[in-house]
Amino acid sequence: MTTFAGEILFKNHQFMKVSEFSEEIPEDQSIYEVLRVIDGSPLFLTEHLNRLYVSLKILNLKDSFDLSSLKGLEDSIRTLILRNSLKNCNLKIIVTHFHGQRSLNCYGFFIPSNYPPKDYYVTGVDTILYHGTRENPNAKVYQSDLREGVAKRLVEEDAYEALLVNKSGEISEGSRSNVFFVKNDMVYTPPAKQVLLGITREKILQLMEAHDIPFEVTPIYEKDVQDMTGAFMSGTSPKVLPLRRIDHYLYDSGNNPIIQRIMELYDRLIETKIHDDALRIK
């Protein structure tokens, strides 16, 4: 069942009160995006909308359906932010389709949002390895069986996130994040074909290239974890979050100078984007 935050949502650009909305949104196997709104600005909005269309294309929905419900989506998102009292919260876009119909339904609403406390960025968080993969790694689609299996293991292991391992023994991504590893002075991250092309991941790769931080996009195997000197996850809510543990392997990622540098660069990028967006909409 969908859980809402805020007072207003929209369906196909029609705005209504959350308290008066009784429809059940069919989230399973739907395409979705989660944006982080900071000080009333939707972070990396253009990139999220572009990825939404990529997901439609991957699932062969882009040319098979009427996309009128998606036209003017940026304006609807900005209006939704203005009409709600929440200025620092996550906003979700869900696109669903029904067999036998050519129309897509597009919903937009705020969701209850939890962000890592500040001390997590110092101590790092605990993660586990989980054998399982998403069916369409490059498309942001709900996969309820994987989500439920991961959620159960996270509770059992008292862990923050699960790193997915495929049948070849390669670590692809987190269940709700991308993952990076550090070994000595080099950063490693899995190839694009194996992962959801996270907006935060993309920005980190750009920042590392611009600031001469050595990195390599390459397969990373489960057995390689023991040789790493640090690791971090990236995502809309956690931003750049150090990992303290992967299964029984421990790391001092929060004090790793390369990870600290990437955290600093990404936080600075966010500040710049928010500032530029605020100026643009004035």
PyMOL commands that set and color helices and strands:
alter all, ss='L'
color gray80, all
select helices_A, chain A and resi 18-20+45-58+68-70+73-83+120-123+144-157+192-194+199-210+222-227+253-255+257-280
alter helices_A, ss='H'
color red, helices_A
select strands_A, chain A and resi 5-11+14-17+31-38+41-42+89-97+104-111+125-131+161-165+171-174+178-183+186-189+215-217+230-235+239-246+249-250
alter strands_A, ss='S'
color yellow, strands_A
deselect
rebuild
show_as cartoon
